[in-house]
Amino acid sequence: MVVAQVSPPLAVDSGVRFLEEVSAKTAGVSRLEMCIQCGTCGGSCPSADDMDHTPRMLFAMIRAGMKEQALRSNTPWMCVSCYHCVVRCPQGVHIADVMYTLKGMAEQEKSYRDSTPPGFARVFVGQVETFGRSWELGLTARHYLRHFILRLPRMTPMAAGLFFRGRIGILPHRIRQRKQLHAILSRAEELEKVS
């Protein structure tokens, strides 16, 4: 009896490639291939209700080679980097780091559905690069002026309350030794280009 050799479907091959691409772009060792689809990550996530896919589903999409759908998902943008999922993952998958990778890939390919989260991330990173830390009033004002201008008047009483209680400042606080921070960021950018 002759048994015909059947080649694996294209999705498997592209899934392996996409999985390898995400793993390679993730800082350190992602351990993404170790995911056993247990769902602990989604059950641990405080933002899971706002995600269109749980992290488990997103990882299954990566394995299936569903690159476009994975990069268009809002899941990485909803991740608040609390690391609950990482701490509780029985396989030690670095879930939050994978989410950062997916955000970067979506930014690079401009494949996100909604420009609001990437816009917020750009403002936040710009402030950290400029001041060495986040400036809440400037971050909120700039974000709401760009994306939610009609909601801004409703935010004013809360902002005033925070200001009068000393919780936010009018002016940004800059860290000392910003030159050292800029040197670190420049070096990180160089290393990113190499890999």
C-alpha positions, 0 to 999 in steps of 0.5 A: 500500500502506498501512502501519499505524503500530504504537506501541512496546510499553509496556515500552519506554516504561516502560524509558525512563522508568525509565532517565531516573528513575535517571539523573536521581537519580544524582549528576553525569552517570551516562552510564547510557544509554551502556552497551553491555552489554559485561560489563566491569563484572561481570568487574571486580567482586570481589563479582559472585559474590554478586550475583543480577544482574551490573551489565550485567544490572541495567542491561538490566533498567533499560532494559526498565522492570523497576523492581520487579525492579531495585530488589529485586535485591541487586546494588546492596547487594553493591557495595563501591564499589571503582570497578574497574568505573568505571575499566574501563568503556569507555563511562565509565558511573558504575556505582558512583554508579548503584548508590548511586542504586538503593540509595536508591530501594529504601530509599525504596520499601522494595522490597528483599528482605532487610533486612540490607544496608539495615540495615547501611547505616543503622547505618553512616550513623548512625555517620558522622553521629554520630562523623564516621567509622565505628566498627568495633566498634560497627558490627559489634556492632550489626549482628550483634546485630540480624541474626546474633546466633547468629554473635556468639560465633564473632566474639569471638576475632577481635574480641579479637585485633583489639583486642589488636593495636590494630586496633579500639578499644572507644570510637569516635573522633570527628572534630574539627569535627563541626558543619562535617560536620553543616552539609555533611550538612544542605546536601546534604539540602536540595539533595536535596529540591530535585532 
